[in-house]
Amino acid sequence: MDKTLADQVALITGAGQGVGQGIAFALAKRGARIIAVGRTLAKCEGTLSTIRERFGGDGVALEYDIGNIGSLETLVAEATGAFDRLDILVNNAVSAQISSLIEASIEAFETGLRVGPVATLRLMQLVQPHLLAAGGGNIINLASSAAMRWDSSQYGVYAAEKEAIRALTRAAANEWGGLGIRTNAILPLAQSPALAAWATYRPEEAEAFLKTVPQQRIGDCEMDIGEFVAALCGPQCRYVNGQSIALDGGQVNLG
């Protein structure tokens, strides 16, 4: 069995379900120990329970609201204290607002910014010294292709949050790449609870959207997204840095 990430420790936000959980499974399969973080402790514990059953792996579940920026220093201290190291950070937690600009809630926008780019930046800042202490590591930030839609009506606020994360990703790649830290962003299209809710809320749009995916299917959180992230964190991708990578069956052209 592939154990290329044996003894590495990965901190994953939003790890209780969906894409975050899929990434946790794929990393654990390769030997990584998982720090599963989320707002609902039971969900994160469920992720770790499955990991133990499937892979015999180890991990810790932590209950934190990533939007509470003041608590993130404590989160990182608790996470690094669990196994005395940290090698991988996956910024996956998200708060999405889909609405027209005129109807957009400034309060919801501020929440999205706090949970998205602000928390992403703060966690990168806090984790960076620990990655250096481990001899280098990987940061994977979750972005979106929403800004690349031919018609971005209703998605402007959400796209703005995610584009800020891409900008932070590129800057970190340039500033820290020489220190042995690789930073990349993925733009996933996956069968997550969030996507399911969107499809229920906008069924006609979801049906039309699926037709624009060349592979004619929505990705699996573990097999299509998690497996790629695990490979990206491995030595075979050691020269990949500062990239935005769409994992969407060919739906978007990043140019």
ZAZAKE-814789 format. One record per residue (C-alpha): residue number from 1; residue in three letters; y, x, z negated. Coordinates in nm, 2 decimals. Layout:
<pts>
<NUM; 'Ala'; <Y; X; Z>>
...
</pts>
This chain:
<pts>
<1; 'Met'; <0.00; 0.00; 0.00>>
<2; 'Asp'; <0.35; 0.12; 0.08>>
<3; 'Lys'; <0.51; 0.24; -0.24>>
<4; 'Thr'; <0.81; 0.42; -0.09>>
<5; 'Leu'; <1.04; 0.28; -0.36>>
<6; 'Ala'; <0.81; 0.36; -0.65>>
<7; 'Asp'; <1.00; 0.41; -0.98>>
<8; 'Gln'; <1.33; 0.31; -0.83>>
<9; 'Val'; <1.53; 0.04; -1.00>>
<10; 'Ala'; <1.71; -0.24; -0.81>>
<11; 'Leu'; <1.98; -0.47; -0.95>>
<12; 'Ile'; <1.99; -0.79; -0.75>>
<13; 'Thr'; <2.24; -1.07; -0.81>>
<14; 'Gly'; <2.14; -1.43; -0.73>>
<15; 'Ala'; <1.78; -1.32; -0.77>>
<16; 'Gly'; <1.64; -1.65; -0.90>>
<17; 'Gln'; <1.60; -1.81; -0.56>>
<18; 'Gly'; <1.65; -1.79; -0.18>>
<19; 'Val'; <1.75; -1.46; -0.02>>
<20; 'Gly'; <1.80; -1.27; -0.35>>
<21; 'Gln'; <1.45; -1.37; -0.46>>
<22; 'Gly'; <1.30; -1.27; -0.12>>
<23; 'Ile'; <1.47; -0.93; -0.14>>
<24; 'Ala'; <1.33; -0.89; -0.50>>
<25; 'Phe'; <0.98; -0.96; -0.38>>
<26; 'Ala'; <1.00; -0.71; -0.09>>
<27; 'Leu'; <1.14; -0.43; -0.30>>
<28; 'Ala'; <0.89; -0.49; -0.58>>
<29; 'Lys'; <0.61; -0.48; -0.33>>
<30; 'Arg'; <0.72; -0.12; -0.26>>
<31; 'Gly'; <0.72; -0.02; -0.62>>
<32; 'Ala'; <1.08; -0.09; -0.73>>
<33; 'Arg'; <1.15; -0.23; -1.07>>
<34; 'Ile'; <1.37; -0.53; -1.05>>
<35; 'Ile'; <1.67; -0.63; -1.26>>
<36; 'Ala'; <1.70; -1.00; -1.16>>
<37; 'Val'; <2.04; -1.14; -1.24>>
<38; 'Gly'; <2.15; -1.50; -1.21>>
<39; 'Arg'; <2.33; -1.79; -1.38>>
<40; 'Thr'; <2.00; -1.96; -1.46>>
<41; 'Leu'; <1.77; -1.74; -1.67>>
<42; 'Ala'; <1.46; -1.95; -1.61>>
<43; 'Lys'; <1.49; -1.89; -1.23>>
<44; 'Cys'; <1.52; -1.52; -1.27>>
<45; 'Glu'; <1.23; -1.51; -1.51>>
<46; 'Gly'; <1.03; -1.71; -1.25>>
<47; 'Thr'; <1.11; -1.44; -0.99>>
<48; 'Leu'; <0.98; -1.17; -1.22>>
<49; 'Ser'; <0.67; -1.38; -1.31>>
<50; 'Thr'; <0.58; -1.40; -0.95>>
<51; 'Ile'; <0.64; -1.03; -0.90>>
<52; 'Arg'; <0.40; -0.95; -1.19>>
<53; 'Glu'; <0.13; -1.18; -1.04>>
<54; 'Arg'; <0.16; -1.06; -0.69>>
<55; 'Phe'; <0.24; -0.69; -0.73>>
<56; 'Gly'; <0.19; -0.60; -1.10>>
<57; 'Gly'; <0.55; -0.48; -1.10>>
<58; 'Asp'; <0.79; -0.46; -1.39>>
<59; 'Gly'; <1.14; -0.60; -1.43>>
<60; 'Val'; <1.40; -0.76; -1.65>>
<61; 'Ala'; <1.58; -1.10; -1.61>>
<62; 'Leu'; <1.94; -1.12; -1.71>>
<63; 'Glu'; <2.16; -1.43; -1.73>>
<64; 'Tyr'; <2.51; -1.36; -1.61>>
<65; 'Asp'; <2.78; -1.55; -1.41>>
<66; 'Ile'; <2.89; -1.29; -1.16>>
<67; 'Gly'; <3.22; -1.47; -1.13>>
<68; 'Asn'; <3.30; -1.37; -1.49>>
<69; 'Ile'; <3.44; -1.03; -1.39>>
<70; 'Gly'; <3.50; -0.92; -1.75>>
<71; 'Ser'; <3.13; -0.95; -1.82>>
<72; 'Leu'; <3.01; -0.72; -1.54>>
<73; 'Glu'; <3.05; -0.40; -1.74>>
<74; 'Thr'; <2.82; -0.53; -2.00>>
<75; 'Leu'; <2.58; -0.65; -1.73>>
<76; 'Val'; <2.56; -0.30; -1.57>>
<77; 'Ala'; <2.52; -0.14; -1.92>>
<78; 'Glu'; <2.23; -0.37; -2.00>>
<79; 'Ala'; <2.07; -0.33; -1.65>>
<80; 'Thr'; <2.09; 0.05; -1.66>>
<81; 'Gly'; <1.96; 0.06; -2.02>>
<82; 'Ala'; <1.65; -0.13; -1.93>>
<83; 'Phe'; <1.49; 0.16; -1.73>>
<84; 'Asp'; <1.75; 0.44; -1.79>>
<85; 'Arg'; <1.84; 0.45; -1.42>>
<86; 'Leu'; <1.96; 0.25; -1.12>>
<87; 'Asp'; <1.90; 0.32; -0.75>>
<88; 'Ile'; <1.97; 0.00; -0.56>>
<89; 'Leu'; <2.24; -0.26; -0.59>>
<90; 'Val'; <2.21; -0.59; -0.39>>
<91; 'Asn'; <2.53; -0.80; -0.41>>
<92; 'Asn'; <2.38; -1.14; -0.31>>
<93; 'Ala'; <2.55; -1.40; -0.54>>
<94; 'Val'; <2.78; -1.64; -0.35>>
<95; 'Ser'; <3.01; -1.94; -0.39>>
<96; 'Ala'; <3.08; -2.12; -0.06>>
<97; 'Gln'; <3.35; -2.37; 0.03>>
<98; 'Ile'; <3.31; -2.53; 0.37>>
<99; 'Ser'; <3.62; -2.73; 0.46>>
<100; 'Ser'; <3.92; -2.74; 0.69>>
<101; 'Leu'; <4.21; -2.52; 0.60>>
<102; 'Ile'; <4.44; -2.81; 0.52>>
<103; 'Glu'; <4.18; -2.96; 0.28>>
<104; 'Ala'; <4.07; -2.63; 0.13>>
<105; 'Ser'; <4.09; -2.61; -0.25>>
<106; 'Ile'; <4.29; -2.30; -0.37>>
<107; 'Glu'; <4.09; -2.31; -0.69>>
<108; 'Ala'; <3.76; -2.31; -0.50>>
<109; 'Phe'; <3.89; -2.03; -0.28>>
<110; 'Glu'; <3.98; -1.82; -0.58>>
<111; 'Thr'; <3.63; -1.88; -0.72>>
<112; 'Gly'; <3.48; -1.78; -0.39>>
<113; 'Leu'; <3.68; -1.46; -0.39>>
<114; 'Arg'; <3.59; -1.38; -0.75>>
<115; 'Val'; <3.22; -1.44; -0.70>>
<116; 'Gly'; <3.23; -1.27; -0.36>>
<117; 'Pro'; <3.45; -0.97; -0.28>>
<118; 'Val'; <3.60; -0.92; -0.63>>
<119; 'Ala'; <3.26; -0.91; -0.80>>
<120; 'Thr'; <3.11; -0.70; -0.52>>
<121; 'Leu'; <3.38; -0.44; -0.56>>
<122; 'Arg'; <3.36; -0.44; -0.94>>
<123; 'Leu'; <2.98; -0.40; -0.94>>
<124; 'Met'; <3.00; -0.12; -0.68>>
<125; 'Gln'; <3.26; 0.06; -0.90>>
<126; 'Leu'; <3.04; 0.02; -1.21>>
<127; 'Val'; <2.71; 0.11; -1.04>>
<128; 'Gln'; <2.84; 0.41; -0.84>>
<129; 'Pro'; <2.81; 0.67; -1.13>>
<130; 'His'; <2.46; 0.56; -1.20>>
<131; 'Leu'; <2.36; 0.59; -0.84>>
<132; 'Leu'; <2.50; 0.94; -0.84>>
<133; 'Ala'; <2.31; 1.03; -1.16>>
<134; 'Ala'; <1.99; 0.92; -0.98>>
<135; 'Gly'; <2.06; 1.15; -0.69>>
<136; 'Gly'; <2.20; 0.89; -0.46>>
<137; 'Gly'; <2.10; 0.53; -0.37>>
<138; 'Asn'; <2.17; 0.22; -0.17>>
<139; 'Ile'; <2.41; -0.06; -0.19>>
<140; 'Ile'; <2.33; -0.37; 0.01>>
<141; 'Asn'; <2.61; -0.64; 0.04>>
<142; 'Leu'; <2.55; -0.99; 0.17>>
<143; 'Ala'; <2.80; -1.09; 0.44>>
<144; 'Ser'; <2.80; -1.36; 0.71>>
<145; 'Ser'; <2.86; -1.42; 1.07>>
<146; 'Ala'; <3.08; -1.72; 1.00>>
<147; 'Ala'; <3.39; -1.54; 1.12>>
<148; 'Met'; <3.22; -1.48; 1.46>>
<149; 'Arg'; <3.16; -1.84; 1.54>>
<150; 'Trp'; <3.33; -1.94; 1.87>>
<151; 'Asp'; <3.48; -2.23; 1.68>>
<152; 'Ser'; <3.54; -2.13; 1.32>>
<153; 'Ser'; <3.69; -2.47; 1.22>>
<154; 'Gln'; <3.58; -2.56; 0.87>>
<155; 'Tyr'; <3.45; -2.21; 0.80>>
<156; 'Gly'; <3.78; -2.01; 0.77>>
<157; 'Val'; <3.78; -1.99; 0.39>>
<158; 'Tyr'; <3.41; -1.89; 0.37>>
<159; 'Ala'; <3.45; -1.64; 0.65>>
<160; 'Ala'; <3.75; -1.48; 0.48>>
<161; 'Glu'; <3.55; -1.42; 0.17>>
<162; 'Lys'; <3.26; -1.26; 0.36>>
<163; 'Glu'; <3.48; -1.05; 0.59>>
<164; 'Ala'; <3.64; -0.90; 0.28>>
<165; 'Ile'; <3.29; -0.79; 0.17>>
<166; 'Arg'; <3.23; -0.63; 0.51>>
<167; 'Ala'; <3.56; -0.43; 0.47>>
<168; 'Leu'; <3.46; -0.31; 0.13>>
<169; 'Thr'; <3.12; -0.21; 0.26>>
<170; 'Arg'; <3.26; 0.01; 0.53>>
<171; 'Ala'; <3.51; 0.17; 0.29>>
<172; 'Ala'; <3.23; 0.25; 0.04>>
<173; 'Ala'; <3.01; 0.40; 0.32>>
<174; 'Asn'; <3.29; 0.63; 0.42>>
<175; 'Glu'; <3.40; 0.73; 0.06>>
<176; 'Trp'; <3.05; 0.77; -0.09>>
<177; 'Gly'; <2.83; 0.86; 0.20>>
<178; 'Gly'; <2.87; 1.23; 0.14>>
<179; 'Leu'; <2.76; 1.18; -0.22>>
<180; 'Gly'; <2.43; 1.04; -0.11>>
<181; 'Ile'; <2.51; 0.67; -0.15>>
<182; 'Arg'; <2.45; 0.45; 0.16>>
<183; 'Thr'; <2.63; 0.12; 0.18>>
<184; 'Asn'; <2.54; -0.15; 0.43>>
<185; 'Ala'; <2.60; -0.52; 0.48>>
<186; 'Ile'; <2.34; -0.77; 0.61>>
<187; 'Leu'; <2.44; -1.10; 0.77>>
<188; 'Pro'; <2.13; -1.32; 0.71>>
<189; 'Leu'; <2.01; -1.65; 0.85>>
<190; 'Ala'; <1.74; -1.77; 0.62>>
<191; 'Gln'; <1.56; -2.07; 0.47>>
<192; 'Ser'; <1.75; -2.06; 0.15>>
<193; 'Pro'; <1.85; -2.35; -0.08>>
<194; 'Ala'; <2.21; -2.31; 0.04>>
<195; 'Leu'; <2.11; -2.35; 0.40>>
<196; 'Ala'; <1.89; -2.65; 0.32>>
<197; 'Ala'; <2.18; -2.81; 0.14>>
<198; 'Trp'; <2.41; -2.74; 0.44>>
<199; 'Ala'; <2.15; -2.89; 0.68>>
<200; 'Thr'; <2.13; -3.20; 0.46>>
<201; 'Tyr'; <2.51; -3.23; 0.45>>
<202; 'Arg'; <2.56; -3.17; 0.82>>
<203; 'Pro'; <2.23; -3.25; 0.99>>
<204; 'Glu'; <2.37; -3.28; 1.35>>
<205; 'Glu'; <2.55; -2.95; 1.32>>
<206; 'Ala'; <2.24; -2.78; 1.17>>
<207; 'Glu'; <2.02; -2.91; 1.46>>
<208; 'Ala'; <2.27; -2.79; 1.72>>
<209; 'Phe'; <2.30; -2.46; 1.54>>
<210; 'Leu'; <1.92; -2.40; 1.55>>
<211; 'Lys'; <1.93; -2.43; 1.93>>
<212; 'Thr'; <2.17; -2.13; 1.95>>
<213; 'Val'; <1.91; -1.90; 1.78>>
<214; 'Pro'; <1.72; -1.72; 2.05>>
<215; 'Gln'; <1.40; -1.70; 1.84>>
<216; 'Gln'; <1.43; -2.08; 1.77>>
<217; 'Arg'; <1.36; -2.05; 1.40>>
<218; 'Ile'; <1.53; -1.98; 1.07>>
<219; 'Gly'; <1.43; -1.66; 0.90>>
<220; 'Asp'; <1.21; -1.64; 0.60>>
<221; 'Cys'; <1.38; -1.51; 0.28>>
<222; 'Glu'; <1.11; -1.26; 0.20>>
<223; 'Met'; <0.94; -1.17; 0.53>>
<224; 'Asp'; <1.24; -1.16; 0.75>>
<225; 'Ile'; <1.53; -1.07; 0.52>>
<226; 'Gly'; <1.36; -0.90; 0.22>>
<227; 'Glu'; <1.13; -0.68; 0.43>>
<228; 'Phe'; <1.43; -0.55; 0.63>>
<229; 'Val'; <1.63; -0.47; 0.32>>
<230; 'Ala'; <1.33; -0.29; 0.17>>
<231; 'Ala'; <1.30; -0.08; 0.49>>
<232; 'Leu'; <1.68; -0.02; 0.49>>
<233; 'Cys'; <1.65; 0.12; 0.13>>
<234; 'Gly'; <1.36; 0.35; 0.24>>
<235; 'Pro'; <1.37; 0.71; 0.37>>
<236; 'Gln'; <1.31; 0.59; 0.73>>
<237; 'Cys'; <1.66; 0.46; 0.73>>
<238; 'Arg'; <1.83; 0.75; 0.56>>
<239; 'Tyr'; <2.09; 0.79; 0.84>>
<240; 'Val'; <2.20; 0.42; 0.84>>
<241; 'Asn'; <2.53; 0.38; 0.66>>
<242; 'Gly'; <2.84; 0.16; 0.68>>
<243; 'Gln'; <2.67; -0.09; 0.92>>
<244; 'Ser'; <2.69; -0.47; 0.94>>
<245; 'Ile'; <2.35; -0.59; 1.05>>
<246; 'Ala'; <2.28; -0.94; 1.16>>
<247; 'Leu'; <1.94; -1.07; 1.05>>
<248; 'Asp'; <1.95; -1.39; 1.25>>
<249; 'Gly'; <1.70; -1.40; 1.53>>
<250; 'Gly'; <1.97; -1.29; 1.78>>
<251; 'Gln'; <2.22; -1.58; 1.70>>
<252; 'Val'; <2.53; -1.37; 1.68>>
<253; 'Asn'; <2.66; -1.08; 1.89>>
<254; 'Leu'; <2.83; -0.83; 1.67>>
<255; 'Gly'; <2.96; -0.64; 1.97>>
</pts>
